[in-house]
């Protein structure tokens, strides 16, 4: 692999998802990409902050994932935020569609990465939106954990 290319490992991570949503379940899905998209991902260029997954006509698509254009592919450029089909088994799609049908549930991409075989994968989280009160509770818990660790270190 050349300099700066990612053969396997994380390409992008959606840190905001864990802040805004309570993740109840997660699963791995393949993603259909064009050649220029794969080359752009191998350079580590992708943004998932505004992305989400949506069910349409028995299939699940990743929407709003921003993969910038690859400069080397002059004639065959891709649309940067196009709908990308996710590759899942029929049973998984049915289970996810039933879960999304429940009130307040959504599918959010948690991270995009290349597996050991070099295939692009998306980790999807089945999530429920957090309220403002839930976020405040999380902040209080985090601050209390920090305070406990400070006290433990001070004790010796």
C-alpha positions as CSV (number, residue, x, y, z in Angstrom):
1,X,0.0,0.0,0.0
2,X,1.1,3.5,-0.7
3,X,1.8,6.3,1.7
4,X,-1.3,7.3,3.7
5,X,-3.5,4.6,2.4
6,X,-5.8,2.6,4.7
7,X,-5.8,-1.2,3.9
8,X,-7.9,-2.1,7.0
9,X,-9.1,-0.3,10.0
10,X,-11.3,2.8,10.7
11,X,-11.9,5.3,8.0
12,X,-14.5,7.4,9.8
13,X,-16.3,7.4,13.1
14,X,-19.5,9.1,14.1
15,X,-18.8,10.3,17.7
16,X,-21.9,12.5,17.7
17,X,-24.1,9.4,17.3
18,X,-23.3,8.1,20.8
19,X,-23.9,11.6,22.3
20,X,-27.3,12.1,20.6
21,X,-28.6,8.6,20.6
22,X,-28.9,5.7,23.0
23,X,-27.5,2.7,21.0
24,X,-29.5,-0.4,21.7
25,X,-28.0,-2.8,19.2
26,X,-25.3,-2.7,16.5
27,X,-24.5,-4.7,13.4
28,X,-22.1,-4.8,10.5
29,X,-23.2,-4.2,6.9
30,X,-21.5,-4.2,3.6
31,X,-21.8,-1.1,1.4
32,X,-22.0,-0.8,-2.4
33,X,-19.4,1.7,-3.6
34,X,-18.0,2.9,-6.9
35,X,-14.2,2.7,-7.6
36,X,-13.6,6.4,-7.0
37,X,-15.4,6.2,-3.6
38,X,-13.2,3.3,-2.5
39,X,-10.1,5.2,-3.5
40,X,-11.3,8.3,-1.5
41,X,-12.1,6.1,1.5
42,X,-8.6,4.5,1.3
43,X,-7.2,8.0,1.7
44,X,-9.3,8.3,4.9
45,X,-11.7,10.9,3.6
46,X,-15.3,10.5,4.8
47,X,-17.8,12.2,7.1
48,X,-20.6,10.4,8.9
49,X,-21.9,13.1,11.2
50,X,-25.1,13.9,9.3
51,X,-25.6,10.4,7.9
52,X,-28.4,7.9,8.6
53,X,-29.8,4.7,7.2
54,X,-33.3,4.4,5.8
55,X,-35.4,1.5,4.6
56,X,-36.9,1.8,1.1
57,X,-38.8,-0.9,-0.8
58,X,-37.3,-3.8,1.2
59,X,-33.7,-2.5,1.1
60,X,-31.7,-0.3,3.4
61,X,-29.7,2.7,2.1
62,X,-27.1,4.9,3.7
63,X,-28.1,8.5,3.2
64,X,-26.0,11.8,3.6
65,X,-22.7,10.0,4.1
66,X,-20.2,12.5,2.6
67,X,-17.3,10.8,0.6
68,X,-15.4,13.6,-1.2
69,X,-14.4,13.2,-4.9
70,X,-11.2,11.4,-5.7
71,X,-9.0,13.7,-7.8
72,X,-7.4,10.9,-9.8
73,X,-10.8,9.8,-11.3
74,X,-11.3,12.7,-13.6
75,X,-14.0,11.3,-15.9
76,X,-15.8,8.9,-13.5
77,X,-16.6,11.1,-10.5
78,X,-19.3,10.1,-8.0
79,X,-21.9,12.3,-6.3
80,X,-20.5,13.0,-2.9
81,X,-23.6,12.5,-0.8
82,X,-25.5,10.0,-2.9
83,X,-27.7,7.1,-1.5
84,X,-25.6,4.0,-1.1
85,X,-27.2,0.6,-0.8
86,X,-26.2,-1.4,2.3
87,X,-25.7,-5.2,1.9
88,X,-27.6,-7.2,4.5
89,X,-29.3,-10.5,4.7
90,X,-33.1,-10.5,4.2
91,X,-33.7,-11.6,7.8
92,X,-31.5,-8.7,9.1
93,X,-33.4,-6.3,6.8
94,X,-36.8,-7.5,8.1
95,X,-35.6,-7.3,11.7
96,X,-34.3,-3.7,11.2
97,X,-37.5,-2.6,9.4
98,X,-39.6,-3.9,12.2
99,X,-37.4,-2.1,14.8
100,X,-37.5,1.2,12.8
101,X,-41.3,0.9,12.7
102,X,-41.4,1.3,16.5
103,X,-41.7,4.8,17.7
104,X,-38.4,6.8,18.1
105,X,-36.1,4.1,16.6
106,X,-33.6,5.0,13.9
107,X,-30.5,3.5,12.2
108,X,-27.3,5.6,12.5
109,X,-23.9,4.7,11.1
110,X,-21.4,4.4,14.0
111,X,-18.3,3.9,11.9
112,X,-17.1,3.1,8.4
113,X,-14.0,0.8,8.1
114,X,-12.2,-1.7,6.0
115,X,-12.2,-5.3,7.4
116,X,-9.2,-7.7,7.3
117,X,-10.1,-8.7,3.7
118,X,-10.1,-5.1,2.6
119,X,-13.9,-4.8,2.2
120,X,-15.6,-1.6,3.1
121,X,-18.1,-2.1,6.0
122,X,-20.4,0.1,8.0
123,X,-21.3,-0.5,11.6
124,X,-24.9,0.5,12.1
125,X,-26.5,1.2,15.4
126,X,-30.2,0.7,16.1
127,X,-30.7,3.8,18.2
128,X,-33.3,5.8,20.1
129,X,-33.0,9.6,20.4
130,X,-31.9,11.0,23.7
131,X,-33.8,13.8,25.3
132,X,-32.1,16.8,26.8
133,X,-32.6,15.3,30.3
134,X,-30.9,12.1,29.3
135,X,-27.9,14.0,28.0
136,X,-27.6,16.0,31.2
137,X,-27.7,12.7,33.2
138,X,-24.9,11.3,31.1
139,X,-22.8,14.4,31.7
140,X,-23.4,14.1,35.5
141,X,-22.4,10.4,35.5
142,X,-19.2,11.2,33.5
143,X,-18.3,14.1,35.9
144,X,-18.9,11.8,38.9
145,X,-16.7,9.1,37.4
146,X,-13.9,11.7,36.9
147,X,-14.3,12.9,40.4
148,X,-14.1,9.4,41.8
149,X,-10.9,8.6,39.9
150,X,-9.4,11.9,41.1
151,X,-10.2,11.0,44.7
152,X,-8.8,7.5,44.3
153,X,-5.5,8.9,42.9
154,X,-5.3,11.5,45.7
155,X,-5.7,8.7,48.3
156,X,-2.7,6.9,46.8
